[in-house]
C-alpha cells in the first residue's frame, strides 16, 4: 500500500488535534478488510466481531467490502449493527435479566436483521424460549462450547448434545450451530496454534456429526478470534470471527507476525512537563490507553521508540528520556497501543486521517452501554 513520503503515521495538521486523541487511518482500515478477505476462500464464512471499533463507519466499510455477517458482545453493539442494516448478527453473549428483554426489543426493532444468541444451559434457553413465545418470535441459538477458555460454554460431548436437542423441543427457539471461541490459544508460533486448535476441534466435529446422524441439519460452527483465524480459515464451512484485525495493535503485531494486517489506529499525545533532566511527562494516562498490562506493555511511541515508561496515573505517563534529550513542551508523539480494543472504548470519537490530513471523525457509538434500547 503506497503512502506519501515520510513516516506513514505523520499528520500534517496535527497541531489542530487536542491530546490525548484516538486517530484512525481509514485507508489502512480498508486495506485490512481486503487482507482479511484474501485469507479465506469464501467471504460468506467471515463473521467479524465489532468489539474493536464499536463504530458505524467501520461497520459500513465492512458491509461495502462484501461482508454481511457480524458478531457482537453488547446490546449497544447489536443495536448499532441493526441501525447499519447488517443482515446477520450473532449476539455472542448469553442474555439474562434485563439484557434478555433488551435483546427481544432489538429483534423487534430491526426486522431486516437476523439476530441469534448464545446459550450454554437449559435454564437460559428456557427463559429465551419463554420470551420468544411471548413476543411471537422464532430465535436461532448457538450452543456455546467450552474448548479450553473456561469462561463460558459447555464442553463438547453428551451434555452439549442434549442441550442442542432440547432446543428442538422448545417453542420460539431453534439451535442452528455452535460457537467455539478459543481465545486461550495465543502462542506466538503459528504451527503451535494450529496444533492446539486441531487437538480440540475433533471433539467439535464429532458432536456435529452425531447431531446430523440424529436427523438435525448440519450445525454451523462459528470459531476463532484473531490469533487462531489462520487455522480456522482453512477449515471448510467454518465461520470465522476475528475482530482486532481491523485496527491491529502492538501486541498482535509482535505476536502474530504471519498475519499481514497494518496498524490503523494510534493514540497521539503531547509532552506536558519536564519533571527533571532525564524525564518527560505525557498526557496519556490510564484513562487514555488500556492499562491492564504491565507498564512497559501499554503503549509504544513510533517516533520515540527509545523512551522507557517510569510511571503512569490517570492523566499522565512519565517516560525516561535520558540525559541530554531534546524533547520540549508540546512535542507530539504517536503512540501504538498494545491492546487496541479497550483503548478504543476509552474514546467517544476517533479522528480520521486520509492522505496525512484530518478528514473527519468516527463516533465510538457502542462504547455506551445503551444507545436507545
TORLO-782420 format. One line per 2 residues: number of its first residue (from 1); their letters; for each residue z, y, x of C-alpha. Coordinates in nm, 4 decimals, padded with zeros to 6 digits. Layout:
// residues N
NUM = A = Z/Y/X  ...
***
This chain:
// residues 373
1 = XX = 00.0000/00.0000/00.0000  -00.1081/00.3293/00.1528
3 = XX = 00.1314/00.6234/00.1739  00.0888/00.9778/00.3011
5 = XX = 00.1667/01.0466/00.6663  00.5323/01.0467/00.7738
7 = XX = 00.8208/00.8327/00.6530  00.7400/00.6660/00.3238
9 = XX = 01.0589/00.7984/00.1703  01.0256/01.1677/00.2590
11 = XX = 01.0301/01.4009/-00.0427  00.8627/01.7340/00.0292
13 = XX = 01.0559/01.9280/-00.2349  01.3887/01.7508/-00.1836
15 = XX = 01.5618/02.0868/-00.1449  01.5414/02.1153/-00.5239
17 = XX = 01.7473/01.7976/-00.5776  02.1236/01.8277/-00.6176
19 = XX = 02.3035/01.5386/-00.4493  02.4046/01.2665/-00.4753
21 = XX = 02.0994/01.1573/-00.6708  01.9116/00.8392/-00.7510
23 = XX = 01.5419/00.8664/-00.6742  01.2727/00.6172/-00.7745
25 = XX = 00.9293/00.5881/-00.6160  00.7098/00.4952/-00.9100
27 = XX = 00.4116/00.3769/-00.7042  00.6414/00.1231/-00.5389
29 = XX = 00.7693/00.0066/-00.8756  00.4113/-00.0587/-00.9855
31 = XX = 00.3455/-00.2370/-00.6570  00.6459/-00.4647/-00.7097
33 = XX = 00.5267/-00.5580/-01.0566  00.1901/-00.6610/-00.9130
35 = XX = 00.3612/-00.8611/-00.6359  00.5715/-01.0388/-00.8983
37 = XX = 00.2609/-01.1376/-01.0913  00.0924/-01.2625/-00.7751
39 = XX = 00.3797/-01.5027/-00.7056  00.3335/-01.7100/-01.0216
41 = XX = 00.0417/-01.8962/-01.1783  00.0864/-01.7620/-01.5310
43 = XX = 00.2168/-01.4160/-01.6224  00.3324/-01.5688/-01.9501
45 = XX = 00.6015/-01.7513/-01.7527  00.7631/-01.4244/-01.6441
47 = XX = 01.0731/-01.3033/-01.8293  01.2175/-01.0290/-01.6063
49 = XX = 01.5745/-00.9085/-01.6529  01.6119/-00.5371/-01.7311
51 = XX = 01.9684/-00.5097/-01.5950  01.8482/-00.3480/-01.2717
53 = XX = 01.6752/-00.0413/-01.4155  01.8053/-00.0125/-01.7759
55 = XX = 01.5193/00.2265/-01.8284  01.2482/00.2869/-02.0910
57 = XX = 00.9755/00.3854/-01.8458  01.0282/00.0776/-01.6286
59 = XX = 01.0041/-00.1417/-01.9391  00.6815/00.0281/-02.0459
61 = XX = 00.5327/-00.0159/-01.6977  00.6243/-00.3851/-01.7156
63 = XX = 00.4534/-00.4206/-02.0533  00.1494/-00.2330/-01.9221
65 = XX = 00.1351/-00.4876/-01.6394  00.0887/-00.7614/-01.8999
67 = XX = 00.4468/-00.8929/-01.9078  00.5836/-00.9229/-02.2615
69 = XX = 00.8956/-01.1405/-02.2343  01.2279/-00.9987/-02.1196
71 = XX = 01.5894/-01.0902/-02.0589  01.8890/-00.8623/-02.1030
73 = XX = 02.2679/-00.8822/-02.0993  02.3909/-00.5955/-02.3186
75 = XX = 02.3259/-00.4846/-02.6749  02.2123/-00.1461/-02.5428
77 = XX = 01.9515/-00.3169/-02.3245  01.8372/-00.5224/-02.6242
79 = XX = 01.8079/-00.2078/-02.8362  01.6094/-00.0291/-02.5668
81 = XX = 01.3706/-00.3238/-02.5442  01.3284/-00.3121/-02.9208
83 = XX = 01.2539/00.0602/-02.9058  00.9873/-00.0098/-02.6426
85 = XX = 00.8168/-00.2698/-02.8592  00.8898/-00.5703/-02.6383
87 = XX = 00.7579/-00.8868/-02.8029  01.0186/-01.1417/-02.6910
89 = XX = 01.3765/-01.0719/-02.5790  01.6396/-01.3222/-02.4693
91 = XX = 01.9901/-01.1817/-02.5026  02.1430/-01.3697/-02.2109
93 = XX = 02.4970/-01.3286/-02.3325  02.6790/-01.5263/-02.5983
95 = XX = 02.7540/-01.2778/-02.8803  03.1081/-01.2810/-03.0093
97 = XX = 03.3338/-01.0436/-03.2013  03.1708/-00.7067/-03.2846
99 = XX = 02.8865/-00.7925/-03.0477  02.7669/-01.0588/-03.2928
101 = XX = 02.7388/-00.8073/-03.5768  02.5532/-00.5678/-03.3475
103 = XX = 02.3151/-00.8444/-03.2388  02.2328/-00.9180/-03.6032
105 = XX = 02.1707/-00.5468/-03.6615  01.9368/-00.5337/-03.3597
107 = XX = 01.7292/-00.8177/-03.5037  01.7099/-00.6451/-03.8422
109 = XX = 01.6208/-00.3075/-03.6923  01.3325/-00.4280/-03.4731
111 = XX = 01.1437/-00.6959/-03.6700  00.8414/-00.6672/-03.4384
113 = XX = 01.0535/-00.8145/-03.1565  01.1649/-01.1765/-03.1450
115 = XX = 01.5273/-01.1869/-03.0282  01.7042/-01.5022/-02.9151
117 = XX = 02.0521/-01.5667/-02.7815  02.2572/-01.7986/-02.5636
119 = XX = 02.5157/-02.0477/-02.6870  02.7368/-02.2856/-02.4913
121 = XX = 02.9810/-02.4214/-02.7517  02.9846/-02.5401/-03.1102
123 = XX = 03.2242/-02.2724/-03.2390  02.9996/-01.9912/-03.1169
125 = XX = 02.6785/-02.1400/-03.2557  02.8546/-02.1975/-03.5878
127 = XX = 02.9560/-01.8305/-03.6002  02.5997/-01.7304/-03.5170
129 = XX = 02.4714/-01.9655/-03.7876  02.7028/-01.8141/-04.0485
131 = XX = 02.6000/-01.4603/-03.9528  02.2304/-01.5512/-03.9575
133 = XX = 02.2559/-01.7132/-04.3008  02.4391/-01.4117/-04.4404
135 = XX = 02.1651/-01.1840/-04.3037  01.8875/-01.4216/-04.4186
137 = XX = 01.7639/-01.4675/-04.0625  01.6477/-01.7580/-03.8503
139 = XX = 01.7614/-01.7052/-03.4887  01.6372/-01.9008/-03.1898
141 = XX = 01.9023/-02.0013/-02.9377  01.9026/-02.1294/-02.5818
143 = XX = 02.1788/-02.3628/-02.4727  02.3310/-02.2099/-02.1607
145 = XX = 02.3587/-02.4730/-01.8858  02.6129/-02.4505/-01.6059
147 = XX = 02.4385/-02.5781/-01.2926  02.6967/-02.4549/-01.0428
149 = XX = 02.7515/-02.0873/-01.1194  03.0743/-02.1836/-01.3007
151 = XX = 03.0724/-01.8655/-01.5050  02.9372/-01.9647/-01.8456
153 = XX = 02.7494/-02.2599/-01.9857  02.7856/-02.6321/-02.0356
155 = XX = 02.6951/-02.8956/-01.7793  02.3592/-03.0685/-01.8361
157 = XX = 02.4420/-03.4048/-01.9887  02.5590/-03.5676/-02.3110
159 = XX = 02.7698/-03.2724/-02.4310  02.4761/-03.0353/-02.3866
161 = XX = 02.2510/-03.2796/-02.5729  02.4972/-03.2957/-02.8628
163 = XX = 02.5199/-02.9170/-02.8806  02.1416/-02.8853/-02.8778
165 = XX = 02.1115/-03.1468/-03.1517  02.3824/-02.9775/-03.3587
167 = XX = 02.1709/-02.6652/-03.3794  01.9150/-02.8647/-03.5792
169 = XX = 02.1772/-02.9365/-03.8438  02.2977/-02.5787/-03.8819
171 = XX = 02.1130/-02.3306/-04.1045  01.9987/-01.9994/-03.9633
173 = XX = 01.9634/-02.1140/-03.6026  01.7183/-02.3224/-03.4042
175 = XX = 01.7568/-02.4400/-03.0449  01.4361/-02.3745/-02.8524
177 = XX = 01.5416/-02.4310/-02.4939  01.7820/-02.3999/-02.2050
179 = XX = 01.8994/-02.1068/-01.9982  01.9547/-02.2134/-01.6368
181 = XX = 02.0959/-01.9371/-01.4183  02.1615/-02.0350/-01.0572
183 = XX = 02.2981/-01.7110/-00.9168  02.5307/-01.9063/-00.6880
185 = XX = 02.2291/-02.0066/-00.4777  02.1561/-01.7236/-00.2361
187 = XX = 02.1152/-01.8867/00.1045  01.9056/-01.6848/00.3492
189 = XX = 01.6845/-01.9833/00.4307  01.4210/-02.0377/00.1607
191 = XX = 01.3973/-02.4136/00.2087  01.7742/-02.4442/00.1673
193 = XX = 01.7490/-02.2539/-00.1600  01.4651/-02.4784/-00.2757
195 = XX = 01.6588/-02.7918/-00.1851  01.9668/-02.6731/-00.3724
197 = XX = 01.7562/-02.5932/-00.6786  01.5937/-02.9332/-00.6691
199 = XX = 01.9333/-03.1011/-00.6384  02.0431/-02.9889/-00.9844
201 = XX = 01.7088/-02.9435/-01.1597  01.6563/-03.3167/-01.2037
203 = XX = 01.9514/-03.3224/-01.4463  01.7946/-03.0394/-01.6460
205 = XX = 01.4588/-03.2171/-01.6668  01.6308/-03.5425/-01.7642
207 = XX = 01.8046/-03.3634/-02.0503  01.4758/-03.2077/-02.1554
209 = XX = 01.3033/-03.5489/-02.1571  01.5836/-03.7134/-02.3573
211 = XX = 01.5589/-03.4491/-02.6287  01.1822/-03.4924/-02.6520
213 = XX = 01.2395/-03.8666/-02.6920  01.4755/-03.7863/-02.9803
215 = XX = 01.1930/-03.6039/-03.1537  01.2571/-03.2430/-03.0550
217 = XX = 00.9752/-03.0170/-02.9370  00.9895/-02.9839/-02.5590
219 = XX = 01.2733/-02.7406/-02.4854  01.1735/-02.4254/-02.2997
221 = XX = 01.3537/-02.3725/-01.9691  01.4382/-02.0178/-01.8595
223 = XX = 01.5552/-02.0254/-01.4994  01.6158/-01.8285/-01.1824
225 = XX = 01.7313/-01.4952/-01.0623  01.5543/-01.3202/-00.7781
227 = XX = 01.6830/-01.5420/-00.4910  01.5537/-01.8641/-00.6484
229 = XX = 01.2397/-01.7157/-00.8035  01.0087/-01.8596/-00.5332
231 = XX = 01.1415/-02.2090/-00.6081  01.1111/-02.1941/-00.9869
233 = XX = 00.7777/-02.0104/-00.9817  00.6226/-02.3333/-00.8532
235 = XX = 00.7529/-02.5430/-01.1438  00.5134/-02.5990/-01.4314
237 = XX = 00.6147/-02.4423/-01.7626  00.9448/-02.2910/-01.6427
239 = XX = 01.0030/-01.9274/-01.7341  01.1427/-01.7141/-01.4524
241 = XX = 01.3729/-01.4152/-01.4928  01.4176/-01.2147/-01.1719
243 = XX = 01.5485/-00.8602/-01.2063  01.6235/-00.6908/-00.8745
245 = XX = 01.2605/-00.7241/-00.7616  01.1595/-00.4076/-00.9455
247 = XX = 01.3625/-00.1741/-00.7193  01.4678/-00.4158/-00.4419
249 = XX = 01.7610/-00.3241/-00.2172  01.9027/-00.3612/00.1323
251 = XX = 02.0951/-00.6786/00.0515  01.7925/-00.8677/-00.0772
253 = XX = 01.5599/-00.7138/00.1793  01.7765/-00.8590/00.4563
255 = XX = 01.8489/-01.1921/00.2882  01.5185/-01.2932/00.1294
257 = XX = 01.2518/-01.1911/00.3756  00.9928/-01.4255/00.2239
259 = XX = 00.9679/-01.2020/-00.0845  00.7343/-00.9077/-00.0131
261 = XX = 00.8813/-00.6535/-00.2533  00.9216/-00.2911/-00.1494
263 = XX = 01.2415/-00.0905/-00.1756  01.1661/00.1534/-00.4565
265 = XX = 01.4970/00.3283/-00.5273  01.7195/00.5299/-00.2940
267 = XX = 02.0316/00.7424/-00.3156  01.9961/01.0753/-00.1399
269 = XX = 02.2993/01.2609/-00.0101  02.3849/01.5677/00.1976
271 = XX = 02.6229/01.6410/00.4793  02.9024/01.8461/00.3203
273 = XX = 03.1537/01.8634/00.6048  03.2015/01.8067/00.9785
275 = XX = 03.5665/01.6944/00.9900  03.5769/01.6588/01.3704
277 = XX = 03.3446/01.6487/01.6689  03.2141/01.2965/01.6036
279 = XX = 03.2268/01.2559/01.2255  03.0230/01.3800/00.9327
281 = XX = 03.1111/01.3647/00.5639  02.8530/01.2943/00.2918
283 = XX = 02.8712/01.3499/-00.0838  02.8186/00.9837/-00.1737
285 = XX = 03.1457/00.8231/-00.2809  03.2455/00.5208/-00.4860
287 = XX = 03.1040/00.6953/-00.7936  02.7599/00.7239/-00.6337
289 = XX = 02.6870/00.3835/-00.4800  02.8049/00.0305/-00.5621
291 = XX = 03.1318/-00.0228/-00.3765  03.2069/-00.3906/-00.4370
293 = XX = 03.1002/-00.4909/-00.0859  03.2702/-00.4223/00.2447
295 = XX = 03.2397/-00.0634/00.3667  02.9570/-00.1457/00.6070
297 = XX = 02.7587/-00.3233/00.3313  02.7271/-00.0461/00.0721
299 = XX = 02.4527/00.1879/00.1907  02.2375/00.2352/00.4991
301 = XX = 02.0525/00.5528/00.5838  01.6844/00.5192/00.6558
303 = XX = 01.6657/00.8427/00.8536  02.0048/00.7944/01.0229
305 = XX = 02.0464/00.4218/01.0974  02.2872/00.4864/01.3850
307 = XX = 02.5647/00.6169/01.1588  02.8692/00.3937/01.1106
309 = XX = 03.0880/00.4207/00.7990  03.4534/00.5069/00.8589
311 = XX = 03.5925/00.5607/00.5106  03.4888/00.6194/00.1517
313 = XX = 03.6620/00.7699/-00.1503  03.5496/00.8690/-00.4980
315 = XX = 03.3230/01.1564/-00.3916  03.2976/01.1298/-00.0116
317 = XX = 03.1710/00.8996/00.2615  03.2809/00.9648/00.6187
319 = XX = 03.0470/00.8451/00.8918  03.0910/00.8187/01.2674
321 = XX = 02.8017/01.0001/01.4351  02.9268/01.0067/01.7968
323 = XX = 02.9838/01.2835/02.0465  02.7056/01.5368/02.0754
325 = XX = 02.5452/01.4570/01.7417  02.3189/01.7222/01.5923
327 = XX = 02.3948/01.6834/01.2210  02.4504/02.0072/01.0297
329 = XX = 02.5966/02.1001/00.6935  02.3273/02.0489/00.4318
331 = XX = 02.1278/01.7825/00.6174  01.9669/01.5388/00.3734
333 = XX = 01.9997/01.1630/00.4210  01.8045/00.8924/00.2406
335 = XX = 02.0329/00.6002/00.1579  01.9211/00.2478/00.0720
337 = XX = 02.1929/00.0733/-00.1341  02.2843/-00.2845/-00.0543
339 = XX = 02.3238/-00.3588/-00.4269  02.0935/-00.1535/-00.6444
341 = XX = 02.1831/-00.2885/-00.9920  02.5386/-00.1479/-01.0205
343 = XX = 02.4297/00.1593/-00.8247  02.1693/00.2479/-01.0888
345 = XX = 02.4344/00.2157/-01.3596  02.6283/00.4991/-01.1938
347 = XX = 02.3492/00.7479/-01.2689  02.2462/00.8889/-01.6056
349 = XX = 01.8977/00.9542/-01.4689  01.6675/00.8787/-01.1791
351 = XX = 01.4437/01.1458/-01.0308  01.0936/01.0054/-00.9950
353 = XX = 00.8780/01.0598/-00.6888  00.4999/01.0330/-00.6567
355 = XX = 00.2953/01.1374/-00.3554  00.6135/01.2572/-00.1872
357 = XX = 00.6896/01.5075/-00.4623  00.9212/01.5195/-00.7631
359 = XX = 00.7234/01.4430/-01.0776  00.9872/01.3823/-01.3449
361 = XX = 01.2905/01.1728/-01.4319  01.3726/00.8410/-01.5943
363 = XX = 01.6871/00.8279/-01.8055  01.9070/00.5254/-01.7421
365 = XX = 01.9375/00.4917/-02.1168  02.1008/00.1496/-02.1354
367 = XX = 02.3796/00.2352/-01.8906  02.5623/00.3397/-02.2085
369 = XX = 02.7260/00.0524/-02.3909  02.5876/00.1866/-02.7168
371 = XX = 02.2648/00.3726/-02.7902  02.2550/00.3759/-03.1708
373 = X = 02.3636/00.0283/-03.2793
***
